[in-house]
Amino acid sequence: MLIVGKERCYVVETNDERRWDALVHDADDLHAFTDAMYKDITANSTDHLTPLSHSHAWSDYHSSLERWQCDDKDVFLLSYTPPPIS
C-alpha cells in the first residue's frame, strides 16, 4: 500500500501474513485502517517509520506510476500491524 502526501510518500508494509484484500473488505474498513496508519505517521514514531532512499523504494516496492507520484518527495517505510479481523 502507498500513501501519497504533499511532501512525503509512505510505503506501508505489514508484518501480518494476511493479504490486504483479506483485511479491507469495504470503505468502512479502509477508513479505519487509514486512520490508524495516519496516527502512526503523525506521531513520527521511529519504531514505525524508516526513511528510504529513492533507489531502495523504487527497486523494492514501487511501480512506475508510484515512482512518478513520489519522485520529488521524501519516502518512508511505515511498518504497520493491522488490528485483528473481527
C-alpha positions in Angstrom: 0.0 0.0 0.0 1.2 3.5 -0.8 0.1 6.7 0.9 1.0 9.9 -1.0 1.1 13.2 0.8 2.2 16.7 -0.3 5.8 16.3 0.8 6.1 12.6 1.7 5.2 9.2 0.4 4.8 6.2 2.8 5.2 2.7 1.7 3.1 0.6 4.1 4.4 -2.8 4.9 2.6 -5.1 7.3 4.2 -7.8 9.4 1.0 -9.8 9.2 0.8 -12.7 6.8 -2.7 -11.8 5.8 -3.2 -10.0 2.5 -4.6 -6.5 2.3 -7.6 -7.8 0.4 -8.5 -10.1 3.3 -8.2 -7.2 5.7 -10.0 -4.4 3.9 -13.5 -5.5 2.8 -15.2 -2.2 2.2 -14.9 1.6 2.6 -15.5 1.5 6.3 -12.6 -1.0 6.8 -10.4 1.1 4.6 -11.2 4.3 6.5 -10.4 2.6 9.9 -7.1 1.3 8.5 -6.0 4.6 7.0 -6.9 6.5 10.2 -4.8 4.1 12.3 -1.9 4.4 9.8 -2.2 8.2 9.8 -1.9 8.2 13.6 1.4 6.3 13.3 2.6 8.8 10.7 1.7 11.9 12.6 3.2 10.5 15.8 6.6 10.4 13.9 7.4 7.2 15.7 10.8 5.9 14.9 9.5 2.5 15.8 7.2 2.5 12.8 8.8 4.9 10.3 12.0 4.4 8.5 13.4 6.7 5.8 14.0 5.0 2.5 16.3 6.1 -0.3 14.5 6.6 -3.6 16.6 3.8 -5.2 15.7 1.4 -2.5 12.0 2.3 -2.6 11.8 2.1 -6.4 13.6 -1.3 -6.6 11.8 -3.0 -3.8 8.3 -1.5 -3.7 7.1 0.7 -6.5 5.5 0.5 -9.9 6.3 3.2 -12.5 3.2 5.2 -11.6 4.1 5.2 -7.9 7.6 6.2 -8.7 6.3 9.2 -10.7 4.0 10.2 -7.9 6.8 10.1 -5.3 9.8 11.2 -7.3 10.0 14.7 -5.7 9.0 13.6 -2.2 10.8 12.1 0.8 9.9 8.4 1.1 9.4 6.4 4.3 8.6 2.8 5.1 5.7 2.5 7.6 5.7 -0.8 9.5 2.1 -1.3 10.3 0.4 -4.1 12.4 -3.2 -4.4 11.4 -5.8 -5.0 14.1 -7.3 -8.5 14.4 -10.0 -9.4 11.9 -13.4 -9.2 13.7 
